[in-house]
Amino acid sequence: MEFAFGVTLTLGPPLLLGGPPAGETAVVQVTGGSFTGPRLRGRVVPGSGGDWARLRADGVMEFDARYLLEEADGTLIMLRSLGYRWGSAAAMERLAQGETVEPSTYYMRVTPHFEVRGGTHDWLGRHVFVGAGRKTPGGNHIDYFMVT
């Protein structure tokens, strides 16, 4: 795998939808951020999407995020990411309280898909990627690796 870039997201407060039998769902708006790496750099377009996160009864957080990246050259890239975050009850409680928790104590992985018009960055739509994430104050950071 090859490191492609890392994204730092800022997130708004969660909007809780309640607790259906499958788990509690929260919608969290992406309010901004940036991304940088050897293959891409730019900004996260504020208000361009969010994460529909579901906390399952078994304590696993399921992610379904979609938002726009704007590359430094002006190219818009739609990122859709599915994934999971889980850990010990203590680690998950600390994360829920907004505390900084050592990323090695919990699992946060995503599988992204990118949509971009043909041209300089169309390689994003021809490769498989894996993301390794961590919770940050006010958001998330995810490093994306391209499977070569």
C-alpha positions as CSV (number, residue, x, y, z in Angstrom):
1,M,0.0,0.0,0.0
2,E,1.1,3.6,-0.7
3,F,0.2,6.6,1.5
4,A,-1.8,8.9,-0.7
5,F,-3.0,11.7,1.6
6,G,-4.4,12.5,5.1
7,V,-7.7,14.4,5.7
8,T,-8.4,16.4,8.9
9,L,-12.1,17.1,9.3
10,T,-13.9,19.5,11.5
11,L,-17.4,18.3,12.5
12,G,-20.5,20.0,13.8
13,P,-22.5,18.8,16.7
14,P,-24.4,15.6,16.2
15,L,-28.1,15.7,15.4
16,L,-29.5,12.6,17.1
17,L,-32.3,10.7,15.4
18,G,-33.2,8.5,18.3
19,G,-32.6,4.9,19.0
20,P,-34.3,2.5,16.6
21,P,-33.8,-1.3,17.3
22,A,-30.8,-1.4,15.0
23,G,-29.0,1.4,17.0
24,E,-28.9,5.1,17.5
25,T,-28.2,7.2,14.5
26,A,-26.5,10.7,14.5
27,V,-26.0,13.0,11.6
28,V,-22.9,15.1,11.8
29,Q,-22.2,17.9,9.3
30,V,-18.7,18.3,7.9
31,T,-17.9,21.9,8.6
32,G,-14.4,22.1,7.0
33,G,-10.9,20.8,7.1
34,S,-7.9,20.2,4.9
35,F,-6.0,17.3,3.2
36,T,-2.4,16.9,2.3
37,G,-0.1,14.2,1.1
38,P,2.3,13.2,-1.7
39,R,-0.6,12.8,-4.2
40,L,-3.2,15.5,-3.2
41,R,-3.6,18.6,-1.2
42,G,-6.4,21.1,-0.6
43,R,-9.4,21.8,1.5
44,V,-12.6,20.1,2.7
45,V,-15.5,22.1,1.3
46,P,-17.4,23.4,4.3
47,G,-21.1,22.2,4.5
48,S,-20.7,19.9,1.5
49,G,-21.8,16.8,3.4
50,G,-21.6,14.8,6.6
51,D,-21.5,11.5,8.3
52,W,-24.5,9.4,9.1
53,A,-23.1,7.4,12.0
54,R,-25.0,4.6,13.7
55,L,-24.1,3.3,17.2
56,R,-25.0,-0.4,17.2
57,A,-26.2,-2.2,20.3
58,D,-22.9,-4.1,20.3
59,G,-21.0,-0.8,20.7
60,V,-19.7,-0.6,17.2
61,M,-20.0,2.8,15.5
62,E,-20.8,2.4,11.7
63,F,-19.8,5.4,9.5
64,D,-21.5,6.4,6.2
65,A,-19.8,9.7,5.3
66,R,-20.0,11.7,2.1
67,Y,-18.5,15.2,1.4
68,L,-16.4,17.2,-1.1
69,L,-12.7,17.8,-1.3
70,E,-11.4,20.7,-3.4
71,E,-7.9,20.0,-4.7
72,A,-5.4,22.9,-4.8
73,D,-5.9,23.0,-8.6
74,G,-9.6,23.6,-8.1
75,T,-10.8,20.0,-8.9
76,L,-13.8,18.8,-6.9
77,I,-13.6,15.3,-5.6
78,M,-16.6,13.5,-4.0
79,L,-15.5,11.2,-1.2
80,R,-17.8,8.5,0.2
81,S,-16.5,6.5,3.1
82,L,-18.0,3.5,5.0
83,G,-16.3,2.1,8.1
84,Y,-16.3,1.2,11.7
85,R,-15.0,2.4,15.1
86,W,-14.9,0.2,18.1
87,G,-12.9,-0.4,21.2
88,S,-13.1,-1.2,24.9
89,A,-16.1,0.3,26.8
90,A,-13.7,2.6,28.6
91,A,-12.1,3.9,25.4
92,M,-15.4,4.4,23.7
93,E,-16.8,6.3,26.7
94,R,-13.8,8.6,26.7
95,L,-14.2,9.2,23.0
96,A,-17.9,10.0,23.6
97,Q,-16.9,12.5,26.3
98,G,-14.6,14.3,23.8
99,E,-11.4,13.2,25.5
100,T,-8.2,12.5,23.5
101,V,-7.7,8.7,23.4
102,E,-4.6,7.0,22.1
103,P,-5.5,5.7,18.6
104,S,-3.9,2.3,19.2
105,T,-6.5,1.6,21.9
106,Y,-9.5,1.5,19.4
107,Y,-10.2,0.5,15.8
108,M,-11.2,3.1,13.3
109,R,-11.0,2.1,9.6
110,V,-12.8,3.1,6.5
111,T,-13.1,2.1,2.9
112,P,-13.5,5.2,0.7
113,H,-14.7,5.6,-2.9
114,F,-13.9,8.7,-4.9
115,E,-15.9,10.4,-7.7
116,V,-13.9,12.8,-9.9
117,R,-14.1,13.9,-13.5
118,G,-11.5,12.6,-15.9
119,G,-8.1,14.2,-15.9
120,T,-5.3,14.7,-13.5
121,H,-7.0,13.0,-10.5
122,D,-9.0,10.3,-12.2
123,W,-6.6,7.7,-10.7
124,L,-8.7,8.0,-7.5
125,G,-11.6,6.2,-9.2
126,R,-9.4,3.4,-10.5
127,H,-7.8,2.2,-7.2
128,V,-8.9,0.6,-4.0
129,F,-8.1,2.6,-0.8
130,V,-8.1,1.9,2.9
131,G,-8.3,4.6,5.6
132,A,-6.9,4.5,9.1
133,G,-8.5,7.1,11.3
134,R,-8.4,8.7,14.7
135,K,-10.7,11.0,16.6
136,T,-9.4,14.5,17.1
137,P,-10.7,17.5,19.1
138,G,-13.6,18.7,17.0
139,G,-13.4,16.1,14.3
140,N,-11.5,13.2,12.8
141,H,-8.2,12.6,11.0
142,I,-8.0,9.8,8.4
143,D,-4.9,8.7,6.5
144,Y,-5.7,7.1,3.1
145,F,-3.6,4.4,1.6
146,M,-3.9,3.3,-2.0
147,V,-3.7,-0.5,-2.6
148,T,-1.1,-0.9,-5.4
